[in-house]
Amino acid sequence: MTTLNLSLSTTLQTALGNAGVWSYAVYFDDNGANWTDLVLNGVVQNAGTSTITLPEPYSGGRPPKRD
């Protein structure tokens, strides 16, 4: 498995840190959408840093190149 580390910059955290703002990271696999909360109603989650475990065959957040 691949681990994707996602960090929101201080500037982006400030911009998103307002009531009424929600932000998510999402990837799709055979089971559908997989969501990670980044900002919930203006509250930045995990101090702006999230770790997302991606299933095979994803590498660094990209599906494998197909011939």
N, C-alpha and C positions, 0 to 999 in steps of 0.2 A: 504494500500500500504506500501511497504518497501522502505526505503531510504538507498541506498548504498553510503557510503562516501569513495572515492578513493583518496589516496595521494601518489604522486611519491616522493621517497626519494631524498635528495639532490644529492646523487651519481648518481641515475638514471636520474634525470633532466640534470645533466652535460653530461652524456653519450648520451642522446637523443637530446641534444641541439646543433645539428649540421645541417647545410643546407643539405637538401635532406632527412631528417628523418621525417616520419609521424608515429603517434601512436594513436590508438583508443581503447576504451572499447566498446564491442558489446555484446548484448544479443538478443536472438530470441524469438519471441512469435507467436501467430497465425497470426499476420499481417506481419511477416517477420523479417528482421534485424533492430535493433535499435542501432544507432551509437552515441558515445560521443567522441568528439575530445579531445585528450590529448596533442599531439604535432603536430604542422602543420609546415612543412618545417623547422624543428629545433627550432621553437618557442613554448616553453612550455605554455600551456593555463591555465588560472585561477591560476597562481602561483603554479601549480602542484597539485591543489586540485579540485576534481570534485564531485558533488553530482548527483547521478543518481536515479531517482524514478522508482522503479520496480513495475510492475503490480502484482496483485494477480495471482497465488498462490505462487509467489517467496518469499523466506524468506532469507535475507542475501546473495542473489545472487545465491541461489540454488533452483531448482525446488523441489516440495514436493516429499518425498519418496513414491514410489508406491509399493503396496503389490503384 
